[in-house]
């Protein structure tokens, strides 16, 4: 089951036509990812400070389907779609609804791949508490 996060498109995230700038979708994915981790019971900063574990993005893709516009209410569905000892893949669906539309409109599908590294950017396994919690979410 995906984690869901809701946000509203801010004016500063749009161009002159009121359409959201494409790179903002990756910021919204990050918001969804951090909230998914929080819902699993831990915070990203805790992972960094207490376990010397960082998750840099090594690959990011986004397929844009429909434009997000100023003041749209966006729902970010985030899930773990792949997991290895030191690699994690997140998948995202970004949706909105407009007045009079009964069904959500798919704005974009995205994916990010992360490698677990230490402060020196050396690949390392995900610490056990995180690996267990993320694996449980993957199996749902």
BELZIGI-V588565 format. One record per backbone hydrogen bond with DSSP energy under -0.5 kcal/mol. CO is the residue of the C=O (numbers start at 1). NH is the residue of the N-H. If there is no record, write none. Layout:
CO|NH, CO|NH
//
This chain:
3|78, 5|76, 7|74, 9|71, 10|13, 11|14, 13|21, 15|18, 18|70, 19|15, 21|24, 22|25, 23|26, 23|27, 24|28, 25|29, 26|30, 27|31, 28|32, 29|33, 30|34, 31|35, 32|36, 33|37, 34|38, 35|39, 36|40, 37|42, 38|41, 43|47, 44|48, 45|49, 46|50, 46|51, 47|51, 47|53, 48|52, 54|117, 56|115, 59|113, 61|111, 62|64, 63|109, 68|20, 69|72, 72|9, 72|74, 73|97, 74|7, 74|76, 75|77, 75|95, 76|5, 76|78, 77|93, 78|3, 79|81, 79|91, 82|89, 85|126, 86|116, 87|84, 88|114, 89|81, 89|82, 90|112, 91|79, 92|110, 93|77, 93|95, 94|107, 94|108, 95|75, 96|105, 98|101, 100|102, 105|96, 105|107, 107|65, 107|66, 108|94, 109|63, 110|92, 111|61, 112|90, 113|58, 113|59, 114|88, 115|56, 116|124, 117|54, 118|121, 122|118, 127|130, 127|131, 128|132, 129|133, 130|134, 131|135, 132|136, 133|137, 134|138, 135|139, 136|140, 137|140
//
